[in-house]
Amino acid sequence: MILNNMPAKSLQISPNGTLTFTQTNNRQEVTIRNVSEKPVTYKVQSTVYGKFNIRPRWGVLSPNEHSRVLITMCKDAELSKKGRDKIVVVCMLAPINAVDFELTSSFWRHSICYDPNIEKHQLTCHQMDGAGEGGDRDPVDGDLRIRRGLFPSFCSIRTPSKYWR
């Protein structure tokens, strides 16, 4: 893979920084633009499995070309109030065969994106409820999560094996 001669910034992400989701608007569109003079390949991923649908997840951009990526928050998903839910865009100079759909798809499926030479952009995701307050709905009286002391990290609970065997 070609990692040498990577320009300081290959991609311009818009909006940059924060994505805000609400009950009525659970979709955000992100524009990814190649600002370098060489083709780049990118991948969009979430730091938390199962909270977002991302389409398209990856692509190849020629110089000055852009792509629009639709990020949809899954139904009933609750985002962290601490800003732990992020969308990460990683990119690198496109390998010679990157225009081939199957090769590029296979490349991103099997590549580990922890290389320090790969350019990364992070977008923090926030959730606003109908009243304009941040995610993790307030518990109601009798909520089982309160009695067990599990609120607000309910989604991260693992059911003990004695209950599902």
N, C-alpha and C positions, 0 to 999 in steps of 0.2 A: 504494500500500500504506500502511496505517496504522502508522506507527512512533512517532508522538507519544504522549505520555502512557503509555508503557510502564512498568509498575510495577517496583520494584527486583527482585523475583523473581516470575516467573509460574509456574515449575515447581518441584516438589520431586521429586528423583530418589532412589530407594531400590533397592539400596544405593548409597551415595554414596562415590566415591573409587576403589575397587579392585574388579575382577572377577577371581576366581581360577579357572582352568581346570585340570583334571587329565585323565589318560588315561581314567579311569573316568567322569568328569563333565565332558563337553565342552559343557554347556549352562548358561547363567545366565539368570535372569529378572530384568528390571529393571521397577520400577513407576514410572510417570510420572504425577504428580498436578498438576492445575491448581490453584494456591493463590491465583490472582487472582480478581477479580470480573467479568472479561470472558473470552469464548472465546479460546483460543489455538490456533495450529497448530504442530506440532512435526515435526521430522525427525531420525531416528537414522542416523548414518553412521559408518563406520570410517575411520581415517586410513591404513589399509593395505588395498589392494584384494586380494580373494580369500582372506582369512584367516577371515572371519566371514560367516555368514548371519544376517540380521536380519529378524524378522517381528513385527509390521508395521513398515515403515520410516518411515511418517509417519502423522499423524492430526490430528484436531481434537478438543479437549477443552473442554467447557462448564465453567463455574465449579464447583469442588469435584469434578469428575469425574476418574477415573483410567483408565489403560490399562496393560496388562502387555505387555512386549516381550520376546520370546525371542531370545537371542543364542546362536548355536551356532558353536563353533570348527570350522572345516573339518578333515576328516580329513587327517592328515599335515602339518598346519600347525605351524610352530614359531614361538613368540613371542620377541621380543627380551628378553634379560636386562636390558637398560638401560631398560625401560619405555617404549619408543617406540611400542608398539601401543596405540592408544586408541580408545574408542568416544565419539563426540561427539554430544550432544543439543542441537539448536538450536531456538529457538522465537521466535515473534513473535505479536502480536495478530492474530487471524484476520481476514482481509479479509471483507467483507460476504457474499460468495458462497462462503466456505470450506466450508460444509456440503455443497456440491455436489461429489461424488466426483471427477468428471472435471476440474473447475476446480482443485481442491486438488492433485490428482495432477500436473497440468500445471504448476501454480505451483512445486512443489518440484522438478520435473524441470528447470525452466528458470531457477530463481533461484540466484544466487550467494550463498553464506552467509558472505561475508567482511565484511558490513556491521557496523560497530562497535555499532549500535543493536540488533542481534539478540542475544538472550540465549543464552549457550553454557554447557554443562556437560560436563566431561570425566571419563571413567572410564578409568583405567589398567588394562590387561589383563596379568595374569601367568599363567605356565604352571608347574605343578608336575608333576614326573614321579612315577612310582610310589613312589620313595624319599623324596619330599617335597622334592626339590631343584628349583631353577628350570629352565625350558625349555632349549632348545638342547642336545639330548643330547650326551654326551661322544663324541668321535670314537673309532673303533676302529682298531687297527693296520691299515695297508693302505688306509685310507679315502682315496679319490682327492682329496677336498677338502683333506686335510692336505698331500699331496704337492704340490699346486698352490698351497698357502698360502691357500685360500679359506674355511676354517672360521673363524668361525661364520656369515658372511654369505652362505651358499650360495644362499639364495633370491633374492638381488638380482643374481646373475650374469646377464649377457647372453651368449648363445652367439654367438661371432664368425660373421659371415656366410659365411665360407669353409666352415663345417661344415654349414650348412643349405641351401645353394643347390644 
